[in-house]
Amino acid sequence: MVVRAARTAALACAATLTGAGPAAAPATADTIAVTPGSAHSGQQIHISVPGCATGPTAHVAVSPAFTANVTLYGKADTGDADPTIRQELKPGSYPITAYCGAGTVKGTVSVAADDTPSGGQGGDTNNWLLIVVFVVVAGVVAAFVLGRRGKRVS
């Protein structure tokens, strides 16, 4: 995928320099906007690349944090995509590069530490503990109610 993006960018540059294609101004945006500001591994995020609307060739964003390179879809004057953060990623800041015709726009994505409990991904250990506590409390309440009922009948 990186080779395809580089080839696409090189072809766009060659077409612009030789006059064979429409003159494309390089993207002049400061940075790629990432939502949410801090992601977790396995999470889908949204990126918005100013000055990178769709063009005659596909615009692509690449990052070592993404599960795959993403094609940007145009929205007004921006290119947008919804990549997924790789599952095994360690916390840190990872670069994003968007290839927009003859230009590139760079940004970063911050990946935060997962805050899942050590008992499993969904906190399964905590769920079992709650069930056991509930059963014990229900048993104590039932014994109390049945014990009081037996005293009334006598």
Backbone hydrogen bonds in HBPLUS format (Angstrom, degrees):
<---DONOR---> <-ACCEPTOR-->    atom                        ^
c    i                          cat <-CA-CA->   ^        H-A-AA   ^      H-
h    n   atom  resd res      DA  || num        DHA   H-A  angle D-A-AA Bond
n    s   type  num  typ     dist DA aas  dist angle  dist       angle   num
A0005-ALA N   A0001-MET O   2.98 MM   4  6.28 159.7  2.02 151.1 156.1     1
A0006-ALA N   A0002-VAL O   2.89 MM   4  6.11 160.6  1.93 151.0 156.2     2
A0007-ARG N   A0003-VAL O   2.82 MM   4  5.99 158.6  1.87 149.8 156.2     3
A0008-THR N   A0004-ARG O   2.85 MM   4  6.03 159.1  1.89 149.1 155.0     4
A0009-ALA N   A0005-ALA O   2.95 MM   4  6.16 159.3  2.00 147.0 152.3     5
A0010-ALA N   A0006-ALA O   2.89 MM   4  6.07 156.3  1.94 147.6 154.4     6
A0011-LEU N   A0007-ARG O   2.88 MM   4  6.10 161.1  1.92 153.5 158.1     7
A0012-ALA N   A0008-THR O   3.04 MM   4  6.20 157.6  2.09 146.2 152.3     8
A0013-CYS N   A0009-ALA O   3.00 MM   4  6.21 154.5  2.06 145.1 152.0     9
A0014-ALA N   A0010-ALA O   2.92 MM   4  6.14 163.0  1.95 151.2 155.7    10
A0015-ALA N   A0011-LEU O   2.91 MM   4  6.07 160.5  1.95 149.4 154.6    11
A0016-THR N   A0012-ALA O   3.03 MM   4  6.18 154.3  2.10 143.6 150.4    12
A0017-LEU N   A0013-CYS O   2.91 MM   4  6.11 163.4  1.93 154.7 159.2    13
A0018-THR N   A0014-ALA O   2.99 MM   4  6.06 154.1  2.06 148.5 154.7    14
A0020-ALA N   A0015-ALA O   2.97 MM   5  4.86 119.8  2.34 142.9 151.9    15
A0021-GLY N   A0015-ALA O   3.18 MM   6  4.96 143.5  2.32 125.8 118.3    16
A0019-GLY N   A0016-THR O   3.37 MM   3  5.20 146.3  2.49  93.6 103.1    17
A0033-ALA N   A0048-SER O   2.96 MM  15  5.12 158.5  2.01 159.7 154.0    18
A0048-SER N   A0033-ALA O   2.90 MM  15  5.12 150.4  1.99 145.9 152.9    19
A0035-THR N   A0046-HIS O   2.85 MM  11  5.15 160.6  1.89 155.4 160.7    20
A0046-HIS N   A0035-THR O   2.83 MM  11  5.15 158.8  1.87 156.4 162.9    21
A0039-ALA N   A0110-SER O   2.89 MM  71  6.21 169.6  1.90 161.9 158.5    22
A0112-ALA N   A0039-ALA O   2.67 MM  73  5.86 163.4  1.69 171.4 177.5    23
A0043-GLN N   A0040-HIS O   3.05 MM   3  5.54 157.6  2.10 140.1 141.1    24
A0042-GLY N   A0085-ILE O   3.01 MM  43  5.03 139.5  2.17 111.5 122.9    25
A0085-ILE N   A0043-GLN O   2.85 MM  42  5.48 172.5  1.85 154.7 155.4    26
A0045-ILE N   A0083-PRO O   2.88 MM  38  5.78 165.2  1.91 174.4 179.1    27
A0047-ILE N   A0081-ALA O   2.89 MM  34  5.44 166.9  1.91 155.0 158.6    28
A0081-ALA N   A0047-ILE O   3.11 MM  34  5.44 147.7  2.22 145.9 149.2    29
A0049-VAL N   A0079-GLY O   2.70 MM  30  4.96 165.3  1.72 152.2 157.4    30
A0079-GLY N   A0049-VAL O   2.96 MM  30  4.96 154.1  2.02 129.5 136.9    31
A0051-GLY N   A0077-ASP O   2.75 MM  26  5.30 127.4  2.03 150.5 164.0    32
A0072-LEU N   A0059-HIS O   2.76 MM  13  5.44 169.4  1.77 147.7 151.5    33
A0060-VAL N   A0099-TYR O   3.24 MM  39  5.32 141.2  2.40 138.4 144.2    34
A0099-TYR N   A0060-VAL O   2.69 MM  39  5.32 164.4  1.72 168.0 169.9    35
A0061-ALA N   A0070-VAL O   2.84 MM   9  5.37 160.5  1.88 157.2 163.9    36
A0070-VAL N   A0061-ALA O   3.02 MM   9  5.37 168.1  2.03 157.5 160.0    37
A0062-VAL N   A0097-THR O   2.84 MM  35  5.43 161.3  1.87 152.1 156.3    38
A0097-THR N   A0062-VAL O   2.94 MM  35  5.43 163.1  1.97 157.3 162.9    39
A0066-PHE N   A0063-SER O   3.20 MM   3  5.46 152.6  2.28 106.7 113.7    40
A0086-ARG N   A0065-ALA O   2.80 MM  21  5.77 162.2  1.83 161.8 164.1    41
A0067-THR N   A0084-THR O   2.95 MM  17  5.85 142.5  2.09 162.0 167.6    42
A0073-TYR N   A0080-ASP O   2.77 MM   7  5.23 164.4  1.79 155.7 154.5    43
A0080-ASP N   A0073-TYR O   2.75 MM   7  5.23 168.0  1.76 148.4 151.7    44
A0075-LYS N   A0078-THR O   2.89 MM   3  5.33 152.3  1.97 155.6 155.9    45
A0078-THR N   A0075-LYS O   3.02 MM   3  5.33 161.0  2.06 124.3 129.9    46
A0092-GLY N   A0111-VAL O   2.88 MM  19  5.26 150.3  1.97 137.4 145.1    47
A0111-VAL N   A0092-GLY O   2.74 MM  19  5.26 171.9  1.74 165.6 168.5    48
A0094-TYR N   A0109-VAL O   2.89 MM  15  5.31 164.7  1.91 150.6 155.2    49
A0109-VAL N   A0094-TYR O   2.84 MM  15  5.31 152.9  1.91 150.2 159.4    50
A0096-ILE N   A0107-GLY O   2.77 MM  11  5.02 149.9  1.86 140.8 135.1    51
A0107-GLY N   A0096-ILE O   2.92 MM  11  5.02 147.5  2.03 147.6 148.7    52
A0098-ALA N   A0105-VAL O   2.77 MM   7  5.10 168.5  1.78 159.2 163.1    53
A0105-VAL N   A0098-ALA O   2.93 MM   7  5.10 150.8  2.02 140.1 149.2    54
A0100-CYS N   A0103-GLY O   2.76 MM   3  5.14 155.6  1.82 149.2 154.9    55
A0103-GLY N   A0100-CYS O   3.02 MM   3  5.14 159.7  2.06 130.9 126.8    56
A0120-GLY N   A0117-PRO O   3.32 MM   3  6.16 171.9  2.33 124.4 125.2    57
A0123-GLY N   A0120-GLY O   3.41 MM   3  5.19 157.4  2.46  96.6 103.0    58
A0126-ASN N   A0123-GLY O   3.05 MM   3  5.51 122.6  2.39 110.7 123.5    59
A0127-ASN N   A0123-GLY O   3.31 MM   4  6.71 150.4  2.40 147.8 156.3    60
A0128-TRP N   A0124-ASP O   3.15 MM   4  6.46 159.3  2.19 154.0 157.9    61
A0129-LEU N   A0125-THR O   3.13 MM   4  6.35 157.4  2.18 148.2 154.5    62
A0130-LEU N   A0126-ASN O   3.06 MM   4  6.30 155.9  2.12 147.2 152.9    63
A0131-ILE N   A0127-ASN O   3.06 MM   4  6.35 154.2  2.13 147.1 154.1    64
A0132-VAL N   A0128-TRP O   2.98 MM   4  6.24 162.7  2.01 154.0 157.8    65
A0133-VAL N   A0129-LEU O   3.00 MM   4  6.22 166.4  2.02 152.1 155.8    66
A0134-PHE N   A0130-LEU O   2.91 MM   4  6.06 159.7  1.95 146.8 152.8    67
A0135-VAL N   A0131-ILE O   2.95 MM   4  6.19 160.9  1.99 152.2 156.6    68
A0136-VAL N   A0132-VAL O   2.99 MM   4  6.23 162.9  2.02 154.0 158.4    69
A0137-VAL N   A0133-VAL O   2.95 MM   4  6.15 168.1  1.97 155.5 158.7    70
A0138-ALA N   A0134-PHE O   2.86 MM   4  6.03 162.3  1.89 151.1 156.6    71
A0139-GLY N   A0135-VAL O   2.92 MM   4  6.10 151.8  2.00 144.9 152.5    72
A0140-VAL N   A0136-VAL O   3.01 MM   4  6.30 156.9  2.06 150.8 156.5    73
A0141-VAL N   A0137-VAL O   2.95 MM   4  6.18 164.3  1.97 154.9 159.0    74
A0142-ALA N   A0138-ALA O   2.89 MM   4  6.03 160.4  1.93 146.9 152.8    75
A0143-ALA N   A0139-GLY O   2.91 MM   4  6.08 159.8  1.95 147.6 153.0    76
A0144-PHE N   A0140-VAL O   2.99 MM   4  6.16 158.2  2.03 147.8 153.8    77
A0145-VAL N   A0141-VAL O   2.91 MM   4  6.15 165.7  1.93 155.2 158.5    78
A0146-LEU N   A0142-ALA O   2.91 MM   4  6.03 168.2  1.92 153.6 157.1    79
A0147-GLY N   A0143-ALA O   2.88 MM   4  5.88 150.6  1.97 142.1 150.8    80
A0148-ARG N   A0144-PHE O   3.00 MM   4  6.21 151.9  2.08 146.9 153.8    81
A0149-ARG N   A0145-VAL O   3.00 MM   4  6.17 150.7  2.09 145.4 153.7    82
A0150-GLY N   A0146-LEU O   3.04 MM   4  6.24 154.6  2.11 143.9 149.8    83
A0152-ARG N   A0148-ARG O   3.34 MM   4  6.64 147.0  2.45 143.5 150.9    84
A0153-VAL N   A0149-ARG O   3.37 MM   4  6.66 153.1  2.44 150.5 156.3    85
